[in-house]
């Protein structure tokens, strides 16, 4: 395990994980409503924004900021939760703390 507590992944895998994360968020009206409220986005802008690496990094950063949500997503996507922090890093972002 890397010292930082995250698992290194490449950019393509990070983008794929972020798209999965966005689908996970969008699949539940409560999760989506909270995401939209916190980001200030409207649903129409999400589709266009999802093509931008910085937006995808922001989606992962959003998950990494909520341990419960991150762990729920990790179970949903069948990945180690540390992949979220690794994907953030691969997309040019680093969350303040790594996940357990």
N, C-alpha and C positions, 0 to 999 in steps of 0.2 A: 504494500500500500504506500503511495506517495506520502511524504511527510506532511503535505498540506491538507491531507484528508480528502483529496478528490482524486478521481480516476481520470487520467488523460484520455481524451478521445479526439479524433480529427474533426475538422470543420464540417465536413459533409455529414458525419454522424451526429454532430452537435445540432446542425440545422434540422435533421430528421427528428431528433429528440424534441426540439423546440416546437416543431409542427405537431408532434404527438401531444405535447403539453397544451398547445393551443386548442386542439380538438378535445382534450380532456376538460379543459376549462369551459369550452363552449357547449359541451354535452349536458351541462347542468345549469339551469337558469339561475340558481343562487350563486354558483361560482362565477358565471358569466356576468351577472349583475354587479357583483363586488369588483371584479376585474375592470369592467367599464367605468364604474364609479371612481375607482382609484387612479385609473390611467387618464380619464377624461376623454376617452375615445368613444365614438359611436359605432354601432355594429357595421355600418357601411364602410368605414375606414379600415376595419380590421383586415378584410380580404386584401386590399392593396398594400397595407403595412406588412402583412405576413411575408411578403417577398423581400423585405429588407432585413439584412443580418442584425442590425442594431435593434430592430423591433423584436426579432426572435430572441436575442440575448436578453432583452427586457422581460419577455415572457418567462424565461428561465429564472431570471433574477427575482421576479415576482414570486415564483414558486419557492425559491430558496429562502425567501424572507418569511415563510410560514412553514414551520416544521411539520405541522399536522398535514397541511395540504401537500407538501413535498413528499412526505412518506406515503400519502394516499396515491399520489401520481406514480411514485416509484412502484408501488404494488400493481397499479393499473397497467403500467408499461413493462412490468417485469424486469426492472433494472435496479441496480444498486443505487441508493439515493445519492451517493457520491458522484454519480454520473452527471447529476444536475449541475453541481459546482464545476466539474470538468468541462461540461458543455458551455457554461457561461464563460469560462476562461478561453476556450477554443474560439468563441465568437467575440472575444475582446473585452469581456467584462469579468470582474471578480467580485463576488459577494463578500461583504465584510467578514463573514464567518462561514466556515464550511459546515456541511451537514454531518451528523453522526454517521 
